[in-house]
Amino acid sequence: MRVNVAFGKTGLPIDLPDGFEYRLLEARSATPHKDPPAAVDQALDTPIGSLPLRQLALGKKSAAISVCDITRPAPNRIVLPKVLERLEAGGIRRDDIVILIATGLHRPATPAEIREIVGAEIASRYRVENHNARELSEHQHLGATASGTPAYIDRRFVSADLRITLGFIEPHLMLGFSGGRKLVAPGLAAQETIKVLHSPKFMREPLAVEGSIEDNPLHRELLEIARMARHDFMVDAALARDRQIAAMFAGGPVAAHRKGVEFVSSVMLEELDRPVDAVITTAAGYPLDLTFYQAIKGITAASHILKPGGRILLMSACDEGAGAPEFCRMLKEPHSYREFLQQILGREVVVDQWQLEKLALVNLNAEI
């Protein structure tokens, strides 16, 4: 049996031996929209829980737009020009619009990657700047959440008159689903905020899992931070399997995101009637499998359908290697996964420890 798995930019054919029972489990794909630009227009002009974007821009002097970095396949080249068009039609000057690459603690986008993310024309005509989570002075302290998380958000976003996020909605290993509030925090947050959001307090919370925002404490935490940052308007895509736009959701950050989550849940999630002995999995190919750090999400997703003691085989291109220096150092430390999980409970949170923590938690009950 030959199947083609999502691997890097090209995919990878693999031959499976006879004598085993296989099931090809793919995310059910929504139908690509026949006219993606029209879908964006409709979402922006008839938003959910908000005035249309052009009306929101009236009387405003500046705008900040948070967009995904190179590790996310957001359809910015289709969506962003239409957002900018409405902001300028509403009276905001081009020089007073800043587009922020929401890197979180990822590395900054290179000039070539910025052109890939937003398109060459926008990159040359607008201010497109990287977020820098490691420089606290570039953030504004908004106070603390009810649970005590310090909220430091990029000053360029917070100080703008109109604050917008552009992203896409898919299942996320801790937040339930991506999109919306995630483009504020951790996307534009300082590392002092990101470390708390990725601490064992949230990483080991049983309700902070893929596919659910109901009673998800990390989802609630990010919503609170986004409200503190006065997040005004979100534009999120639901993507078909080939990364084409299936549907668009725009408007109020809570109401529009919830509608998008409902759509993605109804058309894309697949269920199994029983757990399995082994899973061959990927991180969905480029750009989601650029590093092993990102590819771990494929392992955590597979763990939910695996029998205790089962096996997971991850196939990931990892063209940029393991990940950031902090993550690589932790991978090389001489300890067992169980020892690592115990060690991090009694120390200050280290950048990127959370992804290794997720890997270690899966490893307790699976062979990877």
C-alpha positions as CSV (number, residue, x, y, z in Angstrom):
1,M,0.0,0.0,0.0
2,R,1.5,3.3,-1.1
3,V,0.4,6.7,0.4
4,N,1.7,10.2,0.0
5,V,2.3,12.0,3.3
6,A,2.6,15.7,3.8
7,F,6.3,16.3,4.1
8,G,8.1,19.5,3.4
9,K,7.1,21.3,0.2
10,T,6.8,18.2,-2.0
11,G,5.2,15.4,0.0
12,L,6.8,12.0,0.5
13,P,5.5,8.6,-0.9
14,I,5.8,5.7,1.5
15,D,5.1,2.0,1.0
16,L,3.4,0.2,3.9
17,P,4.0,-3.5,4.3
18,D,1.2,-6.0,3.9
19,G,-0.3,-8.0,6.8
20,F,-1.5,-5.1,8.9
21,E,-4.9,-3.3,9.2
22,Y,-4.5,0.3,8.1
23,R,-6.8,3.3,8.2
24,L,-5.9,6.5,6.3
25,L,-7.0,9.2,8.7
26,E,-7.1,12.7,7.1
27,A,-8.7,15.8,8.3
28,R,-11.9,16.1,6.5
29,S,-11.4,18.9,4.0
30,A,-13.8,21.7,3.5
31,T,-14.5,22.6,-0.1
32,P,-12.3,25.4,-1.4
33,H,-14.2,28.6,-2.0
34,K,-15.0,29.2,-5.7
35,D,-14.1,32.9,-5.3
36,P,-11.7,33.6,-2.4
37,P,-11.4,37.3,-2.9
38,A,-15.2,37.6,-2.9
39,A,-15.2,35.6,0.4
40,V,-12.8,38.1,1.9
41,D,-14.9,41.1,0.7
42,Q,-18.1,39.6,2.2
43,A,-16.4,38.9,5.5
44,L,-15.0,42.4,5.8
45,D,-18.2,44.2,4.7
46,T,-20.7,42.0,6.7
47,P,-18.7,41.1,9.8
48,I,-19.8,39.1,12.8
49,G,-20.4,41.2,15.9
50,S,-18.8,44.3,14.6
51,L,-19.2,47.3,12.3
52,P,-17.6,46.8,8.8
53,L,-13.9,47.5,8.9
54,R,-14.1,50.6,6.8
55,Q,-16.6,52.1,9.3
56,L,-14.3,51.2,12.2
57,A,-11.5,53.1,10.5
58,L,-13.5,56.4,10.2
59,G,-12.0,59.0,12.5
60,K,-9.0,56.8,13.4
61,K,-5.5,58.1,12.8
62,S,-3.5,54.9,13.0
63,A,-3.8,51.1,12.7
64,A,-1.7,48.1,13.6
65,I,-2.2,44.7,11.9
66,S,-0.8,41.5,13.4
67,V,-0.1,38.7,10.9
68,C,1.3,35.2,11.2
69,D,5.0,34.5,10.7
70,I,6.6,32.2,8.1
71,T,5.7,29.0,10.1
72,R,2.0,29.5,9.4
73,P,0.3,29.2,6.0
74,A,-2.1,32.1,6.5
75,P,-3.5,33.5,3.2
76,N,-2.2,37.0,3.8
77,R,-1.6,37.8,0.1
78,I,-5.3,37.6,-0.6
79,V,-6.6,39.0,2.7
80,L,-4.1,41.8,3.6
81,P,-4.6,44.0,0.4
82,K,-8.3,44.1,1.1
83,V,-7.8,45.0,4.7
84,L,-5.4,47.8,3.8
85,E,-7.8,49.1,1.1
86,R,-10.6,49.5,3.7
87,L,-8.3,51.2,6.2
88,E,-7.2,53.8,3.7
89,A,-10.7,54.2,2.4
90,G,-11.7,55.0,6.0
91,G,-9.2,57.8,6.2
92,I,-6.1,56.2,7.8
93,R,-2.9,57.2,5.9
94,R,-0.6,54.6,4.6
95,D,2.3,55.9,6.7
96,D,0.2,55.5,9.8
97,I,-0.4,51.7,9.3
98,V,2.1,49.2,10.7
99,I,2.0,45.5,9.9
100,L,3.6,43.4,12.7
101,I,4.9,39.9,12.1
102,A,3.6,38.1,15.2
103,T,6.6,35.9,15.9
104,G,6.1,35.3,19.5
105,L,9.4,33.8,20.5
106,H,10.2,32.5,17.0
107,R,13.1,34.0,15.1
108,P,12.4,37.2,13.2
109,A,11.4,36.9,9.6
110,T,14.1,37.7,7.0
111,P,13.5,40.3,4.3
112,A,12.8,37.5,1.8
113,E,10.3,35.8,4.2
114,I,8.5,39.1,4.8
115,R,8.0,39.3,1.0
116,E,6.6,35.8,1.1
117,I,4.4,36.5,4.0
118,V,2.8,39.8,2.8
119,G,3.8,40.0,-0.9
120,A,6.5,42.0,-2.5
121,E,4.3,45.0,-3.2
122,I,3.0,45.5,0.3
123,A,6.5,44.8,1.7
124,S,7.9,47.7,-0.4
125,R,5.0,50.2,0.3
126,Y,4.1,49.7,3.9
127,R,5.9,49.4,7.3
128,V,6.3,45.7,7.9
129,E,8.2,45.0,11.1
130,N,9.1,42.0,13.2
131,H,7.9,41.6,16.8
132,N,10.7,41.2,19.3
133,A,9.5,39.3,22.4
134,R,13.0,39.4,24.0
135,E,13.1,43.2,24.3
136,L,10.8,44.2,27.2
137,S,11.1,47.9,26.6
138,E,9.2,47.5,23.3
139,H,6.1,46.3,25.2
140,Q,3.5,48.0,27.2
141,H,2.5,46.5,30.6
142,L,-1.3,46.3,30.7
143,G,-1.5,44.8,34.2
144,A,-2.1,41.2,35.1
145,T,-4.9,38.8,34.3
146,A,-7.3,37.4,36.9
147,S,-5.0,34.4,37.3
148,G,-1.9,36.5,37.6
149,T,-0.3,36.4,34.2
150,P,1.6,39.7,33.5
151,A,0.3,41.1,30.2
152,Y,3.1,42.8,28.2
153,I,2.1,43.4,24.6
154,D,3.9,45.1,21.7
155,R,3.7,48.8,22.2
156,R,3.1,49.4,18.4
157,F,0.0,47.4,18.5
158,V,-1.4,48.7,21.8
159,S,-0.8,52.4,20.9
160,A,-2.6,52.2,17.5
161,D,-6.1,53.6,17.3
162,L,-7.3,50.5,15.5
163,R,-5.9,47.0,16.3
164,I,-6.5,44.1,13.8
165,T,-5.4,40.5,13.6
166,L,-5.1,38.3,10.5
167,G,-4.8,34.6,10.8
168,F,-6.4,31.2,10.2
169,I,-8.3,28.7,12.4
170,E,-7.1,25.1,12.9
171,P,-6.9,22.8,15.8
172,H,-4.1,23.8,18.2
173,L,-2.4,21.5,20.7
174,M,-3.1,23.7,23.8
175,L,-5.5,26.5,22.8
176,G,-8.1,24.2,21.2
177,F,-8.0,26.3,18.0
178,S,-5.6,28.9,16.6
179,G,-6.6,32.3,15.2
180,G,-8.0,35.4,16.7
181,R,-6.6,36.1,20.2
182,K,-3.4,34.1,19.5
183,L,-2.2,36.9,17.2
184,V,-2.1,39.2,20.2
185,A,-0.7,36.7,22.8
186,P,1.6,35.0,22.4
187,G,2.1,36.4,18.9
188,L,2.8,40.0,20.1
189,A,3.6,39.3,23.7
190,A,6.9,39.8,25.6
191,Q,8.7,36.6,26.8
192,E,7.8,37.5,30.3
193,T,4.1,36.9,29.3
194,I,4.8,34.0,27.0
195,K,6.7,32.0,29.6
196,V,3.8,32.1,32.0
197,L,1.3,31.1,29.2
198,H,3.6,28.1,28.4
199,S,4.3,27.1,32.0
200,P,3.4,23.7,33.5
201,K,0.4,25.5,35.0
202,F,-1.2,25.5,31.6
203,M,0.8,22.8,29.8
204,R,-0.5,20.1,32.1
205,E,-4.1,21.4,32.4
206,P,-6.3,18.6,31.1
207,L,-8.8,21.0,29.4
208,A,-6.1,22.8,27.5
209,V,-6.2,20.5,24.5
210,E,-6.7,20.3,20.8
211,G,-10.2,20.8,19.4
212,S,-11.9,22.5,22.3
213,I,-12.2,26.1,23.5
214,E,-15.0,25.2,25.9
215,D,-13.7,25.6,29.5
216,N,-10.2,25.8,28.1
217,P,-8.3,27.9,30.6
218,L,-5.5,28.9,28.2
219,H,-8.1,30.1,25.7
220,R,-9.8,32.2,28.4
221,E,-6.4,33.6,29.4
222,L,-5.6,34.7,25.9
223,L,-9.1,36.3,25.5
224,E,-8.5,38.3,28.6
225,I,-5.1,39.5,27.4
226,A,-6.6,40.4,24.0
227,R,-9.3,42.4,25.7
228,M,-6.7,44.2,27.8
229,A,-4.9,45.1,24.5
230,R,-8.1,46.4,23.1
231,H,-8.2,43.9,20.2
232,D,-10.8,45.5,17.8
233,F,-11.2,43.3,14.8
234,M,-10.1,39.9,13.6
235,V,-9.9,38.3,10.1
236,D,-9.4,34.5,10.1
237,A,-9.5,32.0,7.3
238,A,-10.6,28.4,7.4
239,L,-8.4,26.5,5.0
240,A,-9.1,23.5,2.8
241,R,-6.6,20.6,2.7
242,D,-4.6,22.3,-0.1
243,R,-4.3,25.5,1.9
244,Q,-6.9,27.3,-0.2
245,I,-9.5,29.5,1.5
246,A,-12.6,27.5,2.3
247,A,-14.4,30.2,4.3
248,M,-13.6,33.6,5.9
249,F,-14.6,34.9,9.3
250,A,-14.2,38.6,10.3
251,G,-15.5,40.9,13.0
252,G,-15.6,41.0,16.8
253,P,-12.7,38.9,18.1
254,V,-14.9,36.7,20.3
255,A,-18.0,36.3,18.2
256,A,-16.3,35.9,14.8
257,H,-13.7,33.5,16.1
258,R,-16.4,31.3,17.7
259,K,-18.2,31.1,14.4
260,G,-15.0,30.1,12.7
261,V,-14.3,27.4,15.3
262,E,-17.8,26.0,14.8
263,F,-17.2,25.8,11.0
264,V,-13.8,24.1,11.3
265,S,-15.1,21.7,13.9
266,S,-18.1,20.7,11.7
267,V,-16.3,20.1,8.4
268,M,-12.7,19.3,9.2
269,L,-12.4,17.1,12.4
270,E,-12.4,13.4,12.1
271,E,-13.1,10.8,14.8
272,L,-12.0,7.2,15.5
273,D,-14.3,4.7,17.1
274,R,-11.4,3.1,19.0
275,P,-7.7,3.8,19.8
276,V,-5.0,2.2,17.6
277,D,-1.7,0.4,18.2
278,A,0.5,2.7,16.0
279,V,0.2,6.0,14.2
280,I,2.3,7.3,11.3
281,T,2.0,11.1,11.5
282,T,3.4,14.3,10.0
283,A,3.3,18.0,10.9
284,A,1.2,18.7,7.8
285,G,4.2,19.6,5.6
286,Y,5.7,23.1,4.8
287,P,5.8,25.5,6.6
288,L,4.5,23.6,9.7
289,D,7.4,21.1,9.6
290,L,10.3,23.5,9.2
291,T,11.7,22.5,12.6
292,F,11.4,19.6,15.0
293,Y,10.0,22.1,17.5
294,Q,7.0,22.8,15.3
295,A,6.7,19.1,14.2
296,I,6.1,18.0,17.8
297,K,2.5,19.1,17.2
298,G,2.1,16.1,14.9
299,I,3.1,13.8,17.8
300,T,0.7,15.4,20.3
301,A,-2.2,15.1,17.9
302,A,-1.4,11.5,17.2
303,S,-1.3,10.7,20.9
304,H,-5.0,11.3,21.4
305,I,-5.9,8.2,19.2
306,L,-3.2,5.9,20.5
307,K,-3.5,2.9,22.9
308,P,-1.3,3.2,26.0
309,G,2.1,1.9,25.1
310,G,1.5,2.4,21.4
311,R,4.0,3.6,18.8
312,I,4.2,6.9,17.0
313,L,6.3,7.4,13.9
314,L,6.8,11.1,13.0
315,M,7.8,12.0,9.4
316,S,8.9,15.7,9.2
317,A,11.3,17.4,6.8
318,C,12.7,19.8,9.5
319,D,14.6,21.8,6.9
320,E,15.7,24.3,9.5
321,G,16.8,21.7,12.0
322,A,15.6,21.1,15.6
323,G,14.6,24.7,16.4
324,A,15.8,27.6,18.4
325,P,19.1,27.4,20.4
326,E,17.3,27.1,23.7
327,F,15.3,24.1,22.5
328,C,18.4,22.5,21.0
329,R,20.2,22.8,24.3
330,M,17.4,21.2,26.3
331,L,17.3,18.3,23.8
332,K,20.9,17.6,24.5
333,E,20.7,17.7,28.3
334,P,21.4,14.2,29.8
335,H,18.1,13.3,31.5
336,S,15.1,11.1,30.9
337,Y,11.8,12.6,29.9
338,R,10.4,11.7,33.4
339,E,13.3,13.5,35.1
340,F,12.8,16.5,32.8
341,L,9.1,16.8,33.7
342,Q,10.1,16.8,37.4
343,Q,12.9,19.2,37.1
344,I,10.9,22.0,35.4
345,L,8.4,22.1,38.2
346,G,10.9,23.6,40.5
347,R,12.7,26.1,38.3
348,E,12.0,29.3,36.3
349,V,10.4,28.7,33.0
350,V,13.0,28.5,30.2
351,V,12.2,29.6,26.6
352,D,10.8,26.7,24.6
353,Q,10.7,24.2,27.5
354,W,7.0,23.8,26.9
355,Q,7.4,22.0,23.6
356,L,9.8,19.5,25.1
357,E,7.4,19.2,28.0
358,K,4.6,18.2,25.6
359,L,6.8,15.7,23.9
360,A,7.8,14.2,27.3
361,L,4.2,13.9,28.4
362,V,3.4,11.9,25.3
363,N,6.5,9.8,25.8
364,L,5.3,8.6,29.2
365,N,2.7,6.5,27.5
366,A,4.0,5.9,24.0
367,E,7.1,4.9,22.0
368,I,8.1,7.7,19.6
